[in-house]
Amino acid sequence: MKSIDLKTWVIWALRKASYRWPARQAALRTASATKEDYREFPGEKVSKLVRNFYFCKYCGQVFSRKGVSVDHIQPVVDPKKGWQGFDEYIRRLFCEKDGFQILCGECHDAKTARENKNRKRGKRGKDHSDRR
């Protein structure tokens, strides 16, 4: 069995705990829409069982709960500075309600791709500065 290091396990446990963070739930409530809003901007089939609909902050369309992600506006690990320790990680992970935004899957994927590109660019910059 492959073992994981302590840092990886603690990060996983913190991420899992953050899903129950009250500010995260408050951000979801702030972006909630009604079924009538959903019918005006159909993004997927309406189910009688689905009660929660949310506006995507970027595209403005309405999606069911399964179609959205609660996203940190500022990345939890700063792309320019990298890992700064658990204190900073926890502070950024458990931010206030205004530190979250609700994004549909497509907008979230696009934002994540931009952040990853910036993170790689930042790492390349560090690598070059270390060689000088």
N, C-alpha and C positions, 0 to 999 in steps of 0.2 A: 504494500500500500504506500502510495506516495504521500509524504508528509509535507505540510505547508508550514511556512515559517510563522512565527508569532505575529509579526507586523501584518501580514496578509490576513490572518485569522481575525485580528482585532479590527482591522478596517472593514472586513465583511460583517462582523457583529455590529459595528457602529452604523453601517449603512442600513442593515436590517432594522435596527432600533429607530433610525431616523424616519422610517415610513410611518411610525406612530406619533411623530412630533406634532404637537397641536398647531404650530404655525403652518405646517405643511397642509393640514386639513383645512385651516382657515383660508389658505390661498385657493384651494379647490372650491370652497363655498363662494368665494368672491367671483370666480369665473363661471359659476353655474348659470345655465340657461334653462328655459322651460321647454316642454315638448313642442309648444307652438314655435319657439325660436328654431328648434331642430327641424321642424317641417319646412320652414322657410329656406333653410340652407342644408338640404339633405346631403350628408357625406357617406352614409351607409344605411342599411335597412333599419327601420324603427321596430323595436321589439316591445311587446306589451310588458315584458318583464324588466326592461331597462327604465330606471327612474331618473337617473342622473345624466345630464347633458352639460357640456362645457364648451365655452368659446376658446379657440386657439388665439393666443395673444398676437401671433405674427400674421396669420392669414385671415383671421376673423370668422372662420367657418365654425359650425357647431358639430361636436362629436360626442359619442357615448363615452363613458368612463374608460372602456377598453381602448378607445382610440386616442387617448391623450396621456401625456406624461407630465409629472410635476418636476419642473426643471429649475435648477439653481441659476439665477441670473449671472452671478459671478461663479466661475468654476470652483469646485471645492479645493482642488490643488491648483494654485496659481500657475498658469502656463509659463510666465516669465521667470518666476522665482523657483518653481519646482516644489518638492517636498520640503516643508519647513517645520516638521514635527507634529506630534499629536495635538498639542494645544491649539495651533493654528488650524489644523484639519477639523477638529471638533467645533471650533468657533465658526468656521465657514459652513460646515455641514448642518449644524443646528442654528440656522439663521432665523431672523424674524420673517413674518408673513410677506413683507415687501421684498424679500430676497428671493422669492419664488415666482415662477410664471408657469402658466399652463400652456403647453404646446401640443399640437397634433403630432402623430408619428413622423410624418414627412418633414415638418418644420424642425422637430427635435433632432432628427437624423442630420439635417443640413447644418444646424447649429453645432452639433457634436463634431461633424466633419471639419468645420471651420476651426473649432477649438483644437482638434487634434493636429491640424495643419500648422497652426500657430505654435503649438507645443513642440512639434518637431523642428520648426524653424528656430525656436528659442534654444533647443538643445544643440542644434548645429552651431549657433552663435557662441554658446558656452564652450563647445569643443574647440572651435577656432581660437577663442581667446585663451584657452589653456595652453595651446601650442606655442603661443608667442613668447 
